[in-house]
Amino acid sequence: WQAGVLLASVLPVVFAANVVRVVALALVTHWFGDAAGQGIIHDFSGILMFLVALGGVMVVDWLVTRRG
């Protein structure tokens, strides 16, 4: 059951991380212009999204193994 919960949580965690990335890029583009939203900040936000999603899955794994 632990593997099932972890597998089921991957999609919502990744979706939430991507929503945060899109909102952050939209705000950067709004405040600082198109060039800021398409440059290094865009690449950095992709790496940061990956790390946030990985951390979210690790937290879910920790919670599931702690309960089980």
C-alpha positions as CSV (number, residue, x, y, z in Angstrom):
1,W,0.0,0.0,0.0
2,Q,2.9,2.3,0.6
3,A,4.2,2.1,-2.9
4,G,0.6,2.7,-4.2
5,V,0.3,5.9,-2.1
6,L,3.7,7.1,-3.3
7,L,2.9,6.4,-6.9
8,A,-0.5,8.1,-6.6
9,S,1.1,11.2,-5.1
10,V,3.6,11.8,-7.8
11,L,1.2,13.4,-10.3
12,P,-0.3,15.9,-7.8
13,V,3.1,16.9,-6.4
14,V,4.5,17.5,-9.8
15,F,1.4,19.4,-11.0
16,A,1.6,21.7,-7.9
17,A,5.3,22.3,-8.5
18,N,4.6,23.2,-12.1
19,V,1.7,25.6,-11.1
20,V,4.1,27.4,-8.8
21,R,6.7,27.6,-11.6
22,V,4.2,29.0,-14.1
23,V,2.8,31.6,-11.6
24,A,6.3,32.7,-10.7
25,L,7.3,33.1,-14.3
26,A,4.2,35.0,-15.1
27,L,4.9,37.4,-12.2
28,V,8.5,37.8,-13.2
29,T,7.4,38.6,-16.8
30,H,4.8,41.0,-15.6
31,W,7.1,42.9,-13.3
32,F,10.4,42.8,-15.2
33,G,9.4,42.2,-18.9
34,D,9.6,39.4,-21.5
35,A,13.4,39.3,-21.5
36,A,13.5,38.5,-17.8
37,G,10.9,35.7,-18.1
38,Q,12.7,34.0,-21.0
39,G,16.3,34.1,-20.0
40,I,18.2,32.5,-17.2
41,I,15.2,32.8,-14.8
42,H,13.2,30.4,-17.1
43,D,16.0,27.8,-17.0
44,F,16.6,28.2,-13.3
45,S,12.9,27.9,-12.5
46,G,12.9,24.5,-14.4
47,I,15.7,23.2,-12.2
48,L,14.0,24.6,-9.1
49,M,10.7,23.0,-10.0
50,F,12.4,19.7,-10.4
51,L,14.0,20.0,-6.9
52,V,10.7,21.1,-5.3
53,A,8.9,18.2,-6.9
54,L,11.6,15.7,-5.8
55,G,11.4,17.2,-2.3
56,G,7.6,16.8,-2.3
57,V,7.8,13.2,-3.3
58,M,10.4,12.6,-0.6
59,V,8.2,14.2,2.0
60,V,5.3,12.0,1.0
61,D,7.6,8.9,1.1
62,W,8.7,9.9,4.6
63,L,5.1,10.4,5.8
64,V,4.0,7.1,4.3
65,T,6.9,5.1,5.8
66,R,6.5,6.8,9.1
67,R,2.9,5.7,9.4
68,G,3.3,2.2,8.1
